[in-house]
């Protein structure tokens, strides 16, 4: 499997675990339910619903990420995904609720009443997943002996072929590639580039930067932030959310 597919599967599993946990919590709290249905019935209702929503949400996330980078615009990504999830899931919840609790499909005019609670749950789940993923430090690893080099190196412009990659910097819709032979721009998203950088030891140290670990020459700290000095005196900021993890990994 490709690194990008592996990462996608990891994110899906994380989302499903959150969905199951949320389903158990909603069942135990008797959320959005009149009366006191048995706990077993509430679990049988909420957990499958949340897992279904999680799977649909993962597909919506993949579609959203084609146009919006959640690392750059987490709130916009959350809003778009919530909208994509809520509308069809409202229909699912309307149908399932009637069948589970009353053995019948509720009247169609009851459908709008389900939109608000479904939207509340969808927004909560999307924000949790987006910000948990945003806070994760994505690291890439050196290729094993005999393994092919990082696929991203094939994207180097002809004038930089064979150069050692030091850092990748996001600039609008482009990436600036910093190498030991100079720099150049290519059209690509940073999140897609990081998936192809597996085979080179480094990490996404900032929402706009990936840096090669062996290029680090110094680190300075000020105002609670870290700044890496890479080969060629290139200064790279380190997000606070990543600094502690990178320090534990021996970056400085």
C-alpha positions in Angstrom: 0.0 0.0 0.0 1.1 3.5 -0.7 1.9 5.9 2.2 -1.1 8.0 1.3 -3.4 5.1 1.4 -2.0 3.9 4.8 -2.5 7.4 6.2 -6.0 7.5 4.9 -6.8 4.1 6.6 -5.3 5.3 9.8 -7.5 8.4 9.7 -10.5 6.3 9.0 -9.8 4.0 11.9 -9.3 7.0 14.2 -12.6 8.4 13.0 -14.4 5.1 13.6 -13.0 4.8 17.1 -14.2 8.3 17.9 -17.6 7.4 16.4 -18.0 4.3 18.5 -17.0 6.2 21.7 -19.5 9.0 20.8 -22.2 6.3 20.2 -21.6 4.7 23.6 -21.7 8.2 25.3 -24.9 9.2 23.5 -26.5 5.9 24.5 -25.5 6.1 28.1 -26.7 9.8 28.3 -30.0 8.9 26.7 -29.4 11.8 24.3 -32.3 13.0 22.0 -34.6 10.3 23.3 -38.0 10.6 25.0 -38.6 8.3 28.0 -36.1 5.6 29.1 -35.6 2.9 26.4 -33.5 0.0 27.5 -29.7 0.6 27.4 -29.2 -2.3 25.0 -31.7 -0.8 22.6 -30.0 2.6 22.8 -26.6 1.0 22.2 -28.0 -0.9 19.2 -29.4 2.4 17.9 -26.5 4.8 18.5 -23.4 2.8 17.8 -24.3 1.6 14.3 -25.6 5.0 13.5 -22.4 6.7 14.5 -20.3 4.1 12.7 -22.4 4.7 9.5 -21.9 8.4 10.0 -18.2 7.9 10.5 -17.8 5.9 7.3 -19.8 8.5 5.3 -17.9 11.2 7.0 -14.6 9.7 6.0 -15.7 9.7 2.3 -16.9 13.3 2.7 -13.5 14.2 4.2 -11.6 12.7 1.2 -13.8 14.7 -1.2 -13.4 17.9 0.9 -9.7 17.5 1.1 -9.4 17.6 -2.7 -10.3 21.3 -2.6 -9.7 22.4 1.0 -6.6 21.6 3.2 -7.9 21.1 6.7 -4.5 22.0 8.1 -4.8 25.4 6.5 -8.5 26.1 6.9 -9.8 23.8 9.7 -13.1 25.7 10.3 -14.0 25.9 6.6 -13.2 22.2 6.2 -15.3 21.4 9.2 -18.3 23.4 7.9 -18.2 21.9 4.5 -17.9 18.3 5.8 -20.6 18.9 8.3 -23.0 20.1 5.6 -22.2 17.1 3.4 -22.7 14.7 6.2 -25.8 16.2 7.8 -28.2 16.3 4.9 -28.1 12.6 3.9 -27.6 11.4 7.5 -30.8 13.3 8.5 -32.8 11.0 6.2 -31.0 7.9 7.6 -31.6 8.9 11.2 -35.3 9.8 10.5 -35.8 6.3 9.0 -33.8 4.3 11.5 -35.3 6.1 14.5 -38.8 5.1 13.6 -37.9 1.5 12.8 -35.9 1.0 16.0 -38.2 2.7 18.5 -41.7 2.2 16.9 -41.3 -0.4 14.2 -42.5 2.0 11.6 -41.2 4.8 9.3 -42.1 8.2 10.7 -44.3 10.5 8.6 -42.3 12.5 6.1 -43.3 15.8 7.7 -41.3 14.8 10.8 -38.1 14.8 8.7 -37.1 18.5 9.3 -37.2 17.9 13.1 -34.2 15.6 12.8 -32.0 18.1 11.0 -30.9 20.1 14.0 -29.8 17.2 16.3 -28.1 15.5 13.4 -26.3 18.7 12.5 -25.1 19.2 16.1 -23.6 15.7 16.2 -22.1 16.1 12.7 -20.4 19.4 13.6 -19.0 18.0 16.8 -17.6 15.0 15.2 -16.1 16.9 12.3 -14.4 19.5 14.5 -13.0 16.7 16.7 -11.6 14.8 13.8 -10.2 17.8 11.9 -8.4 19.3 14.9 -7.1 15.9 16.1 -5.6 15.4 12.7 -4.3 18.9 12.6 -2.5 18.5 15.8 -0.7 15.3 14.7 3.0 15.7 13.8 3.4 13.9 10.4 6.9 12.5 10.1 8.5 10.8 7.1 11.1 8.1 7.4 14.3 7.2 5.7 14.0 4.5 3.1 15.0 1.0 4.1 18.1 -0.5 2.4 17.2 -1.5 -1.1 13.9 0.3 -1.0 13.1 2.8 -3.8 13.7 6.5 -3.1 11.0 8.9 -2.1 8.5 9.4 -5.0 8.5 13.1 -4.5 12.1 13.4 -5.8 10.7 12.6 -9.3 8.9 15.9 -9.1 12.1 18.0 -8.8 12.4 20.3 -11.8 15.2 19.3 -14.3 17.6 21.9 -12.9 17.3 20.4 -9.4 17.5 16.7 -10.4 20.0 14.9 -8.2 20.0 17.7 -5.6 19.5 17.0 -1.9 16.1 18.2 -0.7 16.4 20.4 2.4 12.8 21.7 2.9 9.5 22.1 1.2 7.6 25.4 1.7 3.9 26.0 0.8 3.3 29.3 -1.0 -0.4 29.7 -2.0 -1.1 26.8 -4.3 2.5 26.2 -5.0 5.4 24.5 -3.2 8.9 26.0 -3.0 11.5 23.3 -3.0 14.7 24.2 -1.1 17.7 22.1 -2.1 21.5 22.3 -1.8 21.5 23.6 -5.4 18.9 26.3 -5.1 15.1 26.5 -5.1 12.2 26.3 -7.5 8.4 26.2 -7.5 6.0 23.4 -8.4 2.2 23.3 -8.4 1.1 20.9 -5.6 -0.4 20.9 -2.1 1.8 20.3 0.9 -0.4 17.5 2.3 0.0 15.6 -0.9 3.7 16.2 -1.0 4.3 14.9 2.5 2.6 11.6 1.6 5.2 11.3 -1.3 8.2 12.3 0.9 8.2 8.9 2.7 11.7 7.7 2.1 13.3 10.9 3.3 13.7 11.4 7.1 11.9 14.6 8.0 8.6 16.1 9.3 6.0 18.6 8.7 7.1 21.1 11.3 4.6 23.8 10.5 1.4 24.0 8.5 3.4 25.5 5.6 6.8 23.6 6.0 8.3 20.2 5.7 12.0 20.0 6.8 14.6 17.3 6.4 16.0 16.2 9.8 19.6 15.9 8.6 19.5 19.5 7.3 19.0 20.9 10.8 22.0 23.0 12.0 20.6 24.9 14.9 17.4 25.7 16.8 16.5 29.0 18.5 13.5 29.7 20.8 11.8 33.0 21.5 8.3 34.1 22.5 7.5 30.4 23.1 8.2 29.4 19.5 11.1 27.4 17.9 12.8 28.3 14.7 15.0 25.8 12.9 18.1 26.9 11.0 18.7 24.5 8.2 21.6 24.0 5.8 22.1 27.2 3.8 21.0 29.4 6.7 17.3 28.7 5.8 15.0 29.7 8.7 12.0 27.4 9.3 9.3 28.1 11.9 8.1 25.2 14.1 4.5 25.2 15.3 4.0 25.0 19.0 1.8 21.9 18.5 4.8 20.1 16.9 7.7 21.4 18.9 7.4 19.1 22.0 7.0 16.0 19.8 10.0 16.9 17.6 12.1 17.6 20.6 11.2 14.2 22.0 12.3 12.7 18.7 15.7 14.2 19.0 15.4 17.0 16.5 17.2 19.3 19.0 
